Amino acid sequence: MAKNIGLIKFTGKLGNLSGRETEYGNIISTPGGFKGERIKTEERYAVTRQLGSEFGRCAKISSQLYNALHFYLQTIPFPHLYGSVQAQITNIKNCDAISPKGERSFKAGLETVQGMKMLQGFSFNPKRNLRSGMMQHYAVDLPKGQMTLPNFDASRVYFPKGAEKLGLQLVLLRLDTELPLCTMETSPLTLVGRNDASNTITLEAVVPEGEGILIALLYFSFCTVTDGEVYFLKDAYNVLEVVEVSLEKSV
């Protein structure tokens, strides 16, 4: 590409040249550009093809998670949540140090200590997590589909402006990374008022059957209640966080 400073200027095609007017003047270029077919066939783009294959598989898993959790994610006011989910899936995939490039997978990455640490405790709210919002202990019995919050004290929770209740819900996901396919079950929603007395809360959901990884999440969100209907606030203090993961197959 070159800027035409000569006396003769043109737009359109002239032989093997293309001319066009821009804010920088008359520009002349020759046909070219990046050909998709070259990526598919040329040896020098082998790494590009490998990374593209891995990225495609991660994108499908990210879409499954995002779509399954969309109801919850829409209450978290962060503009790039899908990108955040995809980045984490890709980072976990990169922990797979055994498979050759092009065949690295999210599941193999998750089977490493580092990959599991990335998913365990992952908050879908990039700016908040359960530790900052709840500051209380909990226990998860994943085979039974139970989460217990002993002596839950609402006075230790910050209620944002406009919030009447805190909603707590256990979300169980069965993620088959091969298909990929995501199935979900949830516990009944538990509502807690800021002035409620301390109480042990048990959340219980049906464990999804089938192949794949079992992931437990806690939805910690603020809401209002009108005529018995719950309306969740879109608030920066809402959290959806992974609280337990199991790689074991369902029985």
N, C-alpha and C positions, 0 to 999 in steps of 0.2 A: 504494500500500500504506500502511495506517495502523494504529496500535495503538488498539484499542477501549478507551476509559477510561469508557465509559458504564455505566449499570446493566444494560442488556440486552446479553448476550453470546450468541453462537451459533457453531456449527460447521457446515460444509456450505454449501449454496447457499441464498440468500434473494434471489429476484429476480435482479438483476444483480450481487449481491455474493457473495463467498465468504469464509467465516470459518474460521479454524483456530487451535488452541491451540499455542503454541510456548513455549520457555523464557523468552521475553520478554513473554508474556501472550497475550491474544486478538488476533489480527491479521486485519484485513479488507482484501481486495483486490478489484479489478475484473478481468474477463477481459482478457488482453493477452498479452504475450510477443513474442518475435521470430519472425516468420513466414518460413519458408524460401522461400515463393513470392514474397515481396517482394524478396528478394535476386535472384531469377531475372529479375524483370520491371522493377523500378523503376530509373529512370535514376540516382538518387542512390547506388545500390549498384553502379554500373558498375565502379568501381575495385576493389571487393571481388570482383566476378566475375572481373576480369582477373587479380588476384593469386591467386585460387583456382585458375584454370586453369593458371597457371605452377607453383603449388605442387603440383598434381596430377601434372604431368609430371615434376617433380623427385622426387616421392615414388616414382614407378614406377622411375626410374633408380636411386634409392637402394636400393630393395628388390632390384633385380637384382644390384647390387654386394654388398649385405649377404648375400644368399642364396648367391651364388657363393663368397664368401670366409668363409662361416660356420665352416668347419672351423678356419681360422686365428684368426678373431676370438674364438672361444670360449676360446682360451688366453690372452687378454688380460683381466686382471681389472679391467675398467672398466665400471660399471653402465649407462652411457648411450651405448654405441658406435653404435647405430643413429641416435640423435639427432645424434651428432657427424658421422656420414657425411652425413646429410640436410642439416645446416647447411652443410657444405662444398660440397655440390652446389648448394644455393641461393645461396651466396655467389658461386660461379663463374657461375651463371646471371645474377646481378645485374651482372656485368661486361659483359653484352651491352647496349651503349649505342645500338645501331643499330635494333633491332627495337622496335616500339611495345609499350606495356604490354599484357600478355595474351598476347604472342607471343614474349617473350624466352625464350631456350633455353640449356640447359647447354652444348650444342655451340658456339653462337655466342659464349658467354662464354669458352669455352676457346680460341677463336681469337684472343682478345686477349692481349696480353703479361701483363697482370695476372692474368687467369684461368688462363693456363698456369702462372704462378708458384705459384698456389694449389694446383694439382694436383701439379706436379713437386715431389717431396720431401715430399709429404703423408704423415704417419705416422698409421696407424689407432690407435696407442696415443697418447692425448693427452699423456701424461707422459714418453714416451721416444721417441727417434729413433735412426737408425743412427749419426749423428755421436757421440752420447753413449754408445752401446753398443759401437760397433766401432772408431771413431777410425782407420780405415784407408781407403785409396783403393780405388776400383773403377772399371771401365769397362763400358759396355753397348753392344753392337752389336745394336740391335733388329731390323733386317731379317734377321739370322742367328739371332735368338733366343738370344744368348749374353751372359753376364755374367762378367767376369773380376775376381778379387780377387788382385792380384799380391803375392807374398810374404806371404800371410796369416799373421799372428802371433797365435796363440791366447793367448799370455801377456799380451797387451794388452787382453784381454776379461775383464770381471768375470763370474765364474761364481757365480750365487746359490746359497744353501744347498740341497743335495739334487740339484743338477744334475751329471750325469756327462758329458754331451756338449752341444755346441752344434750345432743343426741349421740348415743353410742350404739354401734352396730358391728357385729362380727361378719366379715365377708370371707367366704371360702371359695377359692378358684382352683379348678383342675385344668392345668395347661398342658395340652399335648403338643409338644414342640415339633413333632414330625409332620402333623397334618397341615398347618397348625390349627388347633381348635381349643377354645376356652369355654368351660361351663362353670356356672356360679350358683352358689346357695348362700343365703343370708339368715342371720338370726333376727328375731323380732326387734324392732327399734326400742331402745330403752331411753326414756327421757328423764333428765335430772335437773332440778331447779337449783339455783344458787344458794338457797336457804335450806335445802333438804339436809336432814341429818346424815351422818356418815353411815354407810351401809355397804355390805358386800354385794357386788353385782356379778352375776353369772350370765354370760352370753353364750348361746348354744345354737348351732346351725347343723343341718344335715350335711354330711361329708359327701361331696360329689364323687361318684364312682367313675371308673374308666382308667385309661392309661394316662401317664404324664405326671408332672410335678404338682404337688398340692401346696398351695400358698394361702396363708391366713393373713388377713388385713383387718385393722381396726379403723372404722370410720368415726372420727371425732369431730362433730360439727355442731354449730350453733343455729338455733331456729326460733321461730315464733309459733304459737298455736292459736288458731282462730276457729271457733265452732267445731272443735275436735280435729281440724285439719292441720297437719304439720307443714310449715313452710321454712325450708332451709335458707339461711342467709348466704349470699355470696361474699364470703369474708376471708381475709388474709389469715385468720386464726384457725380456720378449718384444716384438718389434717386427715390424710388417708395414708396409712403406713403399714408396711409388711412387718408382722409380728412373729411369724414362724414359717418355716419352709421344710417340706419333706420330699425327698427324691424317691421314696419307697412306693411301689405300686400298690394300688388298692387291692384288698382281698376279696 
